[in-house]
Amino acid sequence: MRGLAFNGSVRAFAVDTTETVAEAQRRHMMWPTASAALGRTMTGGVMLGAMLKGDNKVTIKIDGGGPIGSILVDSDATGGVRGYVTNPQTHFDLNEKGKLDVRRAVGNEGMLSVVKDLGLRENFTGQSPIVSGEIAEDFTYYFAVSEQVPSSVGLGVLVDTDNSILAAGGFIIQLMPDTEDEVISQLEKRLSAIEPVSKMIQRGLNPEQILEEVLGEGNVQILDTMPVKFECNCSKERFAAGLIGLGQQELEQMISEDGMAEAQCHFCLETYHYSKEELEAFIDELQS
């Protein structure tokens, strides 16, 4: 959900990603801390995608040097998102606050990178140092440093004892250049008092109600809403193009060693098989 508040001086986004993160958890058989890290990043990615238009896309990479490895998320302007972590079976005991220890899994010595495909000759690339490894604070810092937009980012994922996802979602609040000091003070007070966004979703709040919790009832003007879904654009044809790109020698080696080839998508774990005849047809294509 996308909206404005305080006479257009505040821009706001909120999203419920429970089913979307659950789909990622099931596909990758993730353990709780990994689910929280990827789920928070996917949730942030959905809202970054909602800031785009048309066919524009955004790729987010978080590499903090922690045991989870890299987190990679793709999202678009229509609510589609996909993502994976290098080591999905990563989990630790709860931290001193009784919460999933995402900071320990992600690490805080590295960079958060954002690449936006805006349909131009060159992509927009921005990055900032990871300041906490908790993801939300890292997005907040990215907006301030790389896009010069004062923002508050809330992201949360609740994981059940069977590793399934109970609730996931988030919000982004951004100040426009003309935001009055009184509004900023009011927002700071509300943000310091609200409960975690995952708890709001577990209570049954929808994105509009989340924005009202953050910004105050009656202050939110909803602009539009859209569905959110785990969506991967991989296909057998796309991977075939990649195989052809390896060249004739590599293809001949696959035929002689295995008599076939298979490729697996990192994002959705779909596996595509190519027979000896298909590989031979790729070679013929290269020779024609």
Contacts in CASP RR format, 6 or more apart in sequence:
PFRMAT RR
TARGET T0000
AUTHOR 0000-0000-0000
METHOD contacts of the structure
MODEL  1
MRGLAFNGSVRAFAVDTTETVAEAQRRHMMWPTASAALGRTMTGGVMLGA
MLKGDNKVTIKIDGGGPIGSILVDSDATGGVRGYVTNPQTHFDLNEKGKL
DVRRAVGNEGMLSVVKDLGLRENFTGQSPIVSGEIAEDFTYYFAVSEQVP
SSVGLGVLVDTDNSILAAGGFIIQLMPDTEDEVISQLEKRLSAIEPVSKM
IQRGLNPEQILEEVLGEGNVQILDTMPVKFECNCSKERFAAGLIGLGQQE
LEQMISEDGMAEAQCHFCLETYHYSKEELEAFIDELQS
1 13 0 8 1.000
1 14 0 8 1.000
1 15 0 8 1.000
1 206 0 8 1.000
1 207 0 8 1.000
1 208 0 8 1.000
1 211 0 8 1.000
1 222 0 8 1.000
1 224 0 8 1.000
1 225 0 8 1.000
2 12 0 8 1.000
2 13 0 8 1.000
2 50 0 8 1.000
2 222 0 8 1.000
2 223 0 8 1.000
2 224 0 8 1.000
2 225 0 8 1.000
3 11 0 8 1.000
3 12 0 8 1.000
3 13 0 8 1.000
3 211 0 8 1.000
3 220 0 8 1.000
3 221 0 8 1.000
3 222 0 8 1.000
3 223 0 8 1.000
3 224 0 8 1.000
4 10 0 8 1.000
4 11 0 8 1.000
4 12 0 8 1.000
4 220 0 8 1.000
4 221 0 8 1.000
4 223 0 8 1.000
5 12 0 8 1.000
5 211 0 8 1.000
5 215 0 8 1.000
5 219 0 8 1.000
5 220 0 8 1.000
5 221 0 8 1.000
6 179 0 8 1.000
6 180 0 8 1.000
6 183 0 8 1.000
6 215 0 8 1.000
6 219 0 8 1.000
8 176 0 8 1.000
8 221 0 8 1.000
9 175 0 8 1.000
9 176 0 8 1.000
9 178 0 8 1.000
9 179 0 8 1.000
9 180 0 8 1.000
9 183 0 8 1.000
10 173 0 8 1.000
10 174 0 8 1.000
10 175 0 8 1.000
10 176 0 8 1.000
10 179 0 8 1.000
10 183 0 8 1.000
10 187 0 8 1.000
10 215 0 8 1.000
11 173 0 8 1.000
11 174 0 8 1.000
11 175 0 8 1.000
11 176 0 8 1.000
12 171 0 8 1.000
12 172 0 8 1.000
12 173 0 8 1.000
12 174 0 8 1.000
12 211 0 8 1.000
12 214 0 8 1.000
12 215 0 8 1.000
12 220 0 8 1.000
13 47 0 8 1.000
13 50 0 8 1.000
13 51 0 8 1.000
13 171 0 8 1.000
13 172 0 8 1.000
14 169 0 8 1.000
14 170 0 8 1.000
14 171 0 8 1.000
14 172 0 8 1.000
14 207 0 8 1.000
14 208 0 8 1.000
14 210 0 8 1.000
14 211 0 8 1.000
14 214 0 8 1.000
15 43 0 8 1.000
15 44 0 8 1.000
15 46 0 8 1.000
15 47 0 8 1.000
15 50 0 8 1.000
15 169 0 8 1.000
15 170 0 8 1.000
15 171 0 8 1.000
15 207 0 8 1.000
15 228 0 8 1.000
16 168 0 8 1.000
16 169 0 8 1.000
16 201 0 8 1.000
16 206 0 8 1.000
16 207 0 8 1.000
16 228 0 8 1.000
17 39 0 8 1.000
17 42 0 8 1.000
17 43 0 8 1.000
17 46 0 8 1.000
17 81 0 8 1.000
17 168 0 8 1.000
17 169 0 8 1.000
17 170 0 8 1.000
17 228 0 8 1.000
18 165 0 8 1.000
18 166 0 8 1.000
18 167 0 8 1.000
18 168 0 8 1.000
18 169 0 8 1.000
18 201 0 8 1.000
19 228 0 8 1.000
19 229 0 8 1.000
20 42 0 8 1.000
20 46 0 8 1.000
20 81 0 8 1.000
20 168 0 8 1.000
20 228 0 8 1.000
20 229 0 8 1.000
20 230 0 8 1.000
21 35 0 8 1.000
21 38 0 8 1.000
21 39 0 8 1.000
21 42 0 8 1.000
21 43 0 8 1.000
21 157 0 8 1.000
21 165 0 8 1.000
21 168 0 8 1.000
21 169 0 8 1.000
22 164 0 8 1.000
22 165 0 8 1.000
22 168 0 8 1.000
23 229 0 8 1.000
23 230 0 8 1.000
24 30 0 8 1.000
24 35 0 8 1.000
24 38 0 8 1.000
24 39 0 8 1.000
24 42 0 8 1.000
24 82 0 8 1.000
24 83 0 8 1.000
24 84 0 8 1.000
24 230 0 8 1.000
25 35 0 8 1.000
25 159 0 8 1.000
25 163 0 8 1.000
25 164 0 8 1.000
25 165 0 8 1.000
27 230 0 8 1.000
27 268 0 8 1.000
27 269 0 8 1.000
28 34 0 8 1.000
28 38 0 8 1.000
28 84 0 8 1.000
28 85 0 8 1.000
28 88 0 8 1.000
28 269 0 8 1.000
29 88 0 8 1.000
29 89 0 8 1.000
29 163 0 8 1.000
30 38 0 8 1.000
30 85 0 8 1.000
30 88 0 8 1.000
30 89 0 8 1.000
30 163 0 8 1.000
31 88 0 8 1.000
31 89 0 8 1.000
31 90 0 8 1.000
31 91 0 8 1.000
31 163 0 8 1.000
32 91 0 8 1.000
32 100 0 8 1.000
32 159 0 8 1.000
32 163 0 8 1.000
33 68 0 8 1.000
33 90 0 8 1.000
33 91 0 8 1.000
33 92 0 8 1.000
33 100 0 8 1.000
33 101 0 8 1.000
33 102 0 8 1.000
33 104 0 8 1.000
33 105 0 8 1.000
34 68 0 8 1.000
34 85 0 8 1.000
34 87 0 8 1.000
34 88 0 8 1.000
34 89 0 8 1.000
34 90 0 8 1.000
34 91 0 8 1.000
34 105 0 8 1.000
35 157 0 8 1.000
35 159 0 8 1.000
35 163 0 8 1.000
35 165 0 8 1.000
36 100 0 8 1.000
36 102 0 8 1.000
36 156 0 8 1.000
36 157 0 8 1.000
36 159 0 8 1.000
37 68 0 8 1.000
37 71 0 8 1.000
37 85 0 8 1.000
37 90 0 8 1.000
37 102 0 8 1.000
37 105 0 8 1.000
37 106 0 8 1.000
37 135 0 8 1.000
38 71 0 8 1.000
38 73 0 8 1.000
38 83 0 8 1.000
38 84 0 8 1.000
38 85 0 8 1.000
38 88 0 8 1.000
39 155 0 8 1.000
39 156 0 8 1.000
39 157 0 8 1.000
39 168 0 8 1.000
40 102 0 8 1.000
40 134 0 8 1.000
40 135 0 8 1.000
40 136 0 8 1.000
40 155 0 8 1.000
40 156 0 8 1.000
40 157 0 8 1.000
41 60 0 8 1.000
41 62 0 8 1.000
41 71 0 8 1.000
41 73 0 8 1.000
41 83 0 8 1.000
41 135 0 8 1.000
42 73 0 8 1.000
42 75 0 8 1.000
42 81 0 8 1.000
42 83 0 8 1.000
43 155 0 8 1.000
43 156 0 8 1.000
43 157 0 8 1.000
43 168 0 8 1.000
43 169 0 8 1.000
43 170 0 8 1.000
44 60 0 8 1.000
44 73 0 8 1.000
44 135 0 8 1.000
44 139 0 8 1.000
44 153 0 8 1.000
44 155 0 8 1.000
44 170 0 8 1.000
44 172 0 8 1.000
45 58 0 8 1.000
45 60 0 8 1.000
45 73 0 8 1.000
45 75 0 8 1.000
45 81 0 8 1.000
46 75 0 8 1.000
46 79 0 8 1.000
46 80 0 8 1.000
46 81 0 8 1.000
46 228 0 8 1.000
47 170 0 8 1.000
47 171 0 8 1.000
47 172 0 8 1.000
48 58 0 8 1.000
48 60 0 8 1.000
48 75 0 8 1.000
48 114 0 8 1.000
49 56 0 8 1.000
49 57 0 8 1.000
49 58 0 8 1.000
49 75 0 8 1.000
49 76 0 8 1.000
49 77 0 8 1.000
49 79 0 8 1.000
50 77 0 8 1.000
50 79 0 8 1.000
50 226 0 8 1.000
52 58 0 8 1.000
52 76 0 8 1.000
52 77 0 8 1.000
52 116 0 8 1.000
52 118 0 8 1.000
53 77 0 8 1.000
54 77 0 8 1.000
54 78 0 8 1.000
55 76 0 8 1.000
55 77 0 8 1.000
55 119 0 8 1.000
56 76 0 8 1.000
56 77 0 8 1.000
56 116 0 8 1.000
56 117 0 8 1.000
56 118 0 8 1.000
56 119 0 8 1.000
57 74 0 8 1.000
57 75 0 8 1.000
57 76 0 8 1.000
57 77 0 8 1.000
57 116 0 8 1.000
57 117 0 8 1.000
58 74 0 8 1.000
58 75 0 8 1.000
58 76 0 8 1.000
58 114 0 8 1.000
58 115 0 8 1.000
58 116 0 8 1.000
58 117 0 8 1.000
59 72 0 8 1.000
59 73 0 8 1.000
59 74 0 8 1.000
59 114 0 8 1.000
59 115 0 8 1.000
59 117 0 8 1.000
60 71 0 8 1.000
60 72 0 8 1.000
60 73 0 8 1.000
60 74 0 8 1.000
60 75 0 8 1.000
60 112 0 8 1.000
60 113 0 8 1.000
60 114 0 8 1.000
61 70 0 8 1.000
61 71 0 8 1.000
61 72 0 8 1.000
61 73 0 8 1.000
61 112 0 8 1.000
61 113 0 8 1.000
61 115 0 8 1.000
62 70 0 8 1.000
62 71 0 8 1.000
62 106 0 8 1.000
62 111 0 8 1.000
62 112 0 8 1.000
62 113 0 8 1.000
62 130 0 8 1.000
62 133 0 8 1.000
62 135 0 8 1.000
62 138 0 8 1.000
63 69 0 8 1.000
63 70 0 8 1.000
63 71 0 8 1.000
63 110 0 8 1.000
63 111 0 8 1.000
63 113 0 8 1.000
64 106 0 8 1.000
64 107 0 8 1.000
64 108 0 8 1.000
64 109 0 8 1.000
64 110 0 8 1.000
64 111 0 8 1.000
64 130 0 8 1.000
64 133 0 8 1.000
65 106 0 8 1.000
65 107 0 8 1.000
65 109 0 8 1.000
65 110 0 8 1.000
66 104 0 8 1.000
66 105 0 8 1.000
66 106 0 8 1.000
66 107 0 8 1.000
67 87 0 8 1.000
67 90 0 8 1.000
67 104 0 8 1.000
67 105 0 8 1.000
68 85 0 8 1.000
68 86 0 8 1.000
68 87 0 8 1.000
68 90 0 8 1.000
68 105 0 8 1.000
68 106 0 8 1.000
68 107 0 8 1.000
69 85 0 8 1.000
69 86 0 8 1.000
69 87 0 8 1.000
70 85 0 8 1.000
70 86 0 8 1.000
71 83 0 8 1.000
71 84 0 8 1.000
71 85 0 8 1.000
71 86 0 8 1.000
71 106 0 8 1.000
72 83 0 8 1.000
72 84 0 8 1.000
72 85 0 8 1.000
72 266 0 8 1.000
72 267 0 8 1.000
73 81 0 8 1.000
73 82 0 8 1.000
73 83 0 8 1.000
74 81 0 8 1.000
74 82 0 8 1.000
74 83 0 8 1.000
74 267 0 8 1.000
75 81 0 8 1.000
75 82 0 8 1.000
78 226 0 8 1.000
79 226 0 8 1.000
79 227 0 8 1.000
79 228 0 8 1.000
79 229 0 8 1.000
79 231 0 8 1.000
80 228 0 8 1.000
80 229 0 8 1.000
80 230 0 8 1.000
80 231 0 8 1.000
81 228 0 8 1.000
81 229 0 8 1.000
81 230 0 8 1.000
81 231 0 8 1.000
82 230 0 8 1.000
82 231 0 8 1.000
82 232 0 8 1.000
82 233 0 8 1.000
82 267 0 8 1.000
82 268 0 8 1.000
83 267 0 8 1.000
84 266 0 8 1.000
84 267 0 8 1.000
90 105 0 8 1.000
91 105 0 8 1.000
92 100 0 8 1.000
92 101 0 8 1.000
92 104 0 8 1.000
92 105 0 8 1.000
93 101 0 8 1.000
94 100 0 8 1.000
94 101 0 8 1.000
95 101 0 8 1.000
95 103 0 8 1.000
95 104 0 8 1.000
100 157 0 8 1.000
100 159 0 8 1.000
102 133 0 8 1.000
102 134 0 8 1.000
102 135 0 8 1.000
103 132 0 8 1.000
103 133 0 8 1.000
103 134 0 8 1.000
106 130 0 8 1.000
106 133 0 8 1.000
106 134 0 8 1.000
106 135 0 8 1.000
107 130 0 8 1.000
107 133 0 8 1.000
108 130 0 8 1.000
108 131 0 8 1.000
108 132 0 8 1.000
108 133 0 8 1.000
109 130 0 8 1.000
110 129 0 8 1.000
110 130 0 8 1.000
111 127 0 8 1.000
111 128 0 8 1.000
111 129 0 8 1.000
111 130 0 8 1.000
112 127 0 8 1.000
112 128 0 8 1.000
112 129 0 8 1.000
112 130 0 8 1.000
112 138 0 8 1.000
112 139 0 8 1.000
112 141 0 8 1.000
112 142 0 8 1.000
113 125 0 8 1.000
113 126 0 8 1.000
113 127 0 8 1.000
114 125 0 8 1.000
114 126 0 8 1.000
114 127 0 8 1.000
114 142 0 8 1.000
114 146 0 8 1.000
115 123 0 8 1.000
115 124 0 8 1.000
115 125 0 8 1.000
115 126 0 8 1.000
116 123 0 8 1.000
116 124 0 8 1.000
116 125 0 8 1.000
117 123 0 8 1.000
118 124 0 8 1.000
126 142 0 8 1.000
126 146 0 8 1.000
126 147 0 8 1.000
127 142 0 8 1.000
127 146 0 8 1.000
128 138 0 8 1.000
128 141 0 8 1.000
128 142 0 8 1.000
128 145 0 8 1.000
128 146 0 8 1.000
129 141 0 8 1.000
130 138 0 8 1.000
131 137 0 8 1.000
131 138 0 8 1.000
131 141 0 8 1.000
132 138 0 8 1.000
135 155 0 8 1.000
136 153 0 8 1.000
136 154 0 8 1.000
136 155 0 8 1.000
136 156 0 8 1.000
137 153 0 8 1.000
139 151 0 8 1.000
139 153 0 8 1.000
139 155 0 8 1.000
139 172 0 8 1.000
140 151 0 8 1.000
140 152 0 8 1.000
140 153 0 8 1.000
143 149 0 8 1.000
143 150 0 8 1.000
143 151 0 8 1.000
143 153 0 8 1.000
143 172 0 8 1.000
143 174 0 8 1.000
144 150 0 8 1.000
144 151 0 8 1.000
149 174 0 8 1.000
149 175 0 8 1.000
150 174 0 8 1.000
150 175 0 8 1.000
151 172 0 8 1.000
151 173 0 8 1.000
151 174 0 8 1.000
151 175 0 8 1.000
152 171 0 8 1.000
152 172 0 8 1.000
152 173 0 8 1.000
152 187 0 8 1.000
152 191 0 8 1.000
153 170 0 8 1.000
153 171 0 8 1.000
153 172 0 8 1.000
153 173 0 8 1.000
154 170 0 8 1.000
154 171 0 8 1.000
154 172 0 8 1.000
154 197 0 8 1.000
155 169 0 8 1.000
155 170 0 8 1.000
155 197 0 8 1.000
156 167 0 8 1.000
156 168 0 8 1.000
156 169 0 8 1.000
156 170 0 8 1.000
156 196 0 8 1.000
156 197 0 8 1.000
156 198 0 8 1.000
157 165 0 8 1.000
157 167 0 8 1.000
157 168 0 8 1.000
157 169 0 8 1.000
157 198 0 8 1.000
158 165 0 8 1.000
158 166 0 8 1.000
158 167 0 8 1.000
158 168 0 8 1.000
158 198 0 8 1.000
158 199 0 8 1.000
158 201 0 8 1.000
158 202 0 8 1.000
159 165 0 8 1.000
159 166 0 8 1.000
160 166 0 8 1.000
166 198 0 8 1.000
166 202 0 8 1.000
167 198 0 8 1.000
167 199 0 8 1.000
167 201 0 8 1.000
167 202 0 8 1.000
168 198 0 8 1.000
168 201 0 8 1.000
169 197 0 8 1.000
169 198 0 8 1.000
169 201 0 8 1.000
170 197 0 8 1.000
170 210 0 8 1.000
171 197 0 8 1.000
171 207 0 8 1.000
171 210 0 8 1.000
171 211 0 8 1.000
171 214 0 8 1.000
173 187 0 8 1.000
173 191 0 8 1.000
173 214 0 8 1.000
173 215 0 8 1.000
175 184 0 8 1.000
175 187 0 8 1.000
187 214 0 8 1.000
187 215 0 8 1.000
190 214 0 8 1.000
190 215 0 8 1.000
190 216 0 8 1.000
191 214 0 8 1.000
194 200 0 8 1.000
194 213 0 8 1.000
194 214 0 8 1.000
197 210 0 8 1.000
200 209 0 8 1.000
200 210 0 8 1.000
200 213 0 8 1.000
201 210 0 8 1.000
205 213 0 8 1.000
207 225 0 8 1.000
208 220 0 8 1.000
208 222 0 8 1.000
211 220 0 8 1.000
211 222 0 8 1.000
212 218 0 8 1.000
212 219 0 8 1.000
212 220 0 8 1.000
230 268 0 8 1.000
232 265 0 8 1.000
232 267 0 8 1.000
232 268 0 8 1.000
232 270 0 8 1.000
234 265 0 8 1.000
234 267 0 8 1.000
234 268 0 8 1.000
234 270 0 8 1.000
236 272 0 8 1.000
239 263 0 8 1.000
239 265 0 8 1.000
239 272 0 8 1.000
240 274 0 8 1.000
240 278 0 8 1.000
240 282 0 8 1.000
243 251 0 8 1.000
243 261 0 8 1.000
243 263 0 8 1.000
243 274 0 8 1.000
243 279 0 8 1.000
243 282 0 8 1.000
244 251 0 8 1.000
244 282 0 8 1.000
244 285 0 8 1.000
244 286 0 8 1.000
247 286 0 8 1.000
248 283 0 8 1.000
248 286 0 8 1.000
248 287 0 8 1.000
251 279 0 8 1.000
251 282 0 8 1.000
251 283 0 8 1.000
251 286 0 8 1.000
252 283 0 8 1.000
254 260 0 8 1.000
254 261 0 8 1.000
254 279 0 8 1.000
255 276 0 8 1.000
255 279 0 8 1.000
255 280 0 8 1.000
259 276 0 8 1.000
259 279 0 8 1.000
260 273 0 8 1.000
260 274 0 8 1.000
260 275 0 8 1.000
260 276 0 8 1.000
260 279 0 8 1.000
261 273 0 8 1.000
261 274 0 8 1.000
261 279 0 8 1.000
262 271 0 8 1.000
262 272 0 8 1.000
262 273 0 8 1.000
262 274 0 8 1.000
263 271 0 8 1.000
263 272 0 8 1.000
263 274 0 8 1.000
264 270 0 8 1.000
264 271 0 8 1.000
264 272 0 8 1.000
265 271 0 8 1.000
265 272 0 8 1.000
274 282 0 8 1.000
END
